[in-house]
Amino acid sequence: MTGPDISATARTATGPRLVLATHNRGKLRELRELLRGQVPGLDVDTQVIDAAAAGAPDVVETGVTFAENSLLKARAVAEATGLPAIADDSGLAVDVLGGAPGIFSARWSGRHGDDEANLRLLLAQLADVPDNHRQAAFVCAAALALPDPEADGGREVVEYGQLEGVLLRAPRGEGGFGYDPILQPAGESRSCAELSADEKNAISHRGKAFRALLPAIAAALATQQ
């Protein structure tokens, strides 16, 4: 369902100009910080909103790749709101599991969003894997979709980010979420959950993907001027 004022204000100087296709406020904060100062005239605190503020529903992830899922969400929210929309899909890819959990990372244990159960199951599955074969990476695909892609030249863009590391044998740290407590980034002695928010954002898969997407976002927003 489209929010009541979104379409009417989509191309005004003061209304929303970009929607992040998520109901996760943490992701919205990250995006606003990445965009801050990057687009002249953009007030990230009021003009960059999430799907909840736009009145857009959650989108079912039926794709079989990170890119497909991110595009599904971006397209649906762009169509629902009449605004450029961006979305991401991300997860953990473990080498010895052939890239799994992958797109199933958030529901690896069978119930979506149960971080503790997902982490516990993965550690059990890897219990006999030696330290020199515990390579893994966080992977993210971030997508931009425009509300009228034909009128705008069919503009859809997908960018990728990756954070490589090794899996620990037990969780460490209180920060982050998901599998952060068991992934130790390459060149680090700490887990992702032991890094500060700024340290993590500087190297994270999501940060890399959204930073790569910034030029396309800026170009899309420039057409609203």
Secondary structure as UniProt FT lines:
FT   TURN            4..5
FT   HELIX           6..9
FT   TURN            10..11
FT   STRAND          18..20
FT   HELIX           25..35
FT   TURN            36..38
FT   TURN            40..41
FT   HELIX           44..47
FT   STRAND          48..50
FT   HELIX           51..54
FT   HELIX           66..81
FT   STRAND          85..94
FT   HELIX           95..97
FT   TURN            98..99
FT   HELIX           102..107
FT   TURN            108..109
FT   TURN            112..113
FT   HELIX           115..125
FT   TURN            126..128
FT   HELIX           131..133
FT   STRAND          135..145
FT   TURN            149..153
FT   STRAND          156..167
FT   TURN            178..179
FT   HELIX           180..182
FT   STRAND          183..185
FT   TURN            186..187
FT   HELIX           192..194
FT   HELIX           197..203
FT   HELIX           205..222
FT   TURN            223..224
//
